[in-house]
Amino acid sequence: MRISARNALKGTVKSIVAGSVNDEVVVEVAPGLEVTAIITKSSAESLGLATGKEVYTVIKASDVMIAVD
């Protein structure tokens, strides 16, 4: 895989919650650390996503903010 995004985290699909149009995919990228993505149902199907499959979470954001109390 070659991609220009700098934030690609390898992980394992922990769960998929299927919706009528979109699916919620939870990926464990480190023990106890999860990333959740909402993707179209057709994308989930074309990627062959299933619990336990190794995937990459690719995060592309124009801004990253830091906040404190």
KAZIWO-V95732 format. One record per residue. N is the residue number from 1. D_LAST is the distance of its C-alpha to the last C-alpha in Angstrom with 1 decimal. Layout:
N_D_LAST ; N_D_LAST
This chain:
1_39.4 ; 2_38.7 ; 3_35.8 ; 4_34.1 ; 5_30.5 ; 6_28.7 ; 7_26.5 ; 8_29.0 ; 9_28.1 ; 10_31.1 ; 11_30.7 ; 12_32.6 ; 13_32.6 ; 14_31.3 ; 15_32.0 ; 16_33.2 ; 17_32.8 ; 18_35.6 ; 19_35.4 ; 20_38.2 ; 21_37.1 ; 22_34.0 ; 23_33.1 ; 24_29.8 ; 25_30.1 ; 26_27.8 ; 27_28.3 ; 28_27.5 ; 29_26.9 ; 30_26.4 ; 31_26.7 ; 32_23.9 ; 33_22.4 ; 34_23.4 ; 35_23.4 ; 36_24.6 ; 37_26.7 ; 38_28.6 ; 39_32.0 ; 40_35.3 ; 41_37.7 ; 42_40.3 ; 43_38.1 ; 44_37.4 ; 45_41.1 ; 46_42.3 ; 47_40.0 ; 48_41.4 ; 49_38.1 ; 50_38.4 ; 51_36.5 ; 52_36.9 ; 53_37.6 ; 54_36.1 ; 55_34.3 ; 56_32.0 ; 57_28.7 ; 58_28.7 ; 59_25.4 ; 60_26.1 ; 61_23.4 ; 62_23.7 ; 63_20.0 ; 64_17.2 ; 65_13.6 ; 66_10.6 ; 67_7.0 ; 68_3.8 ; 69_0.0
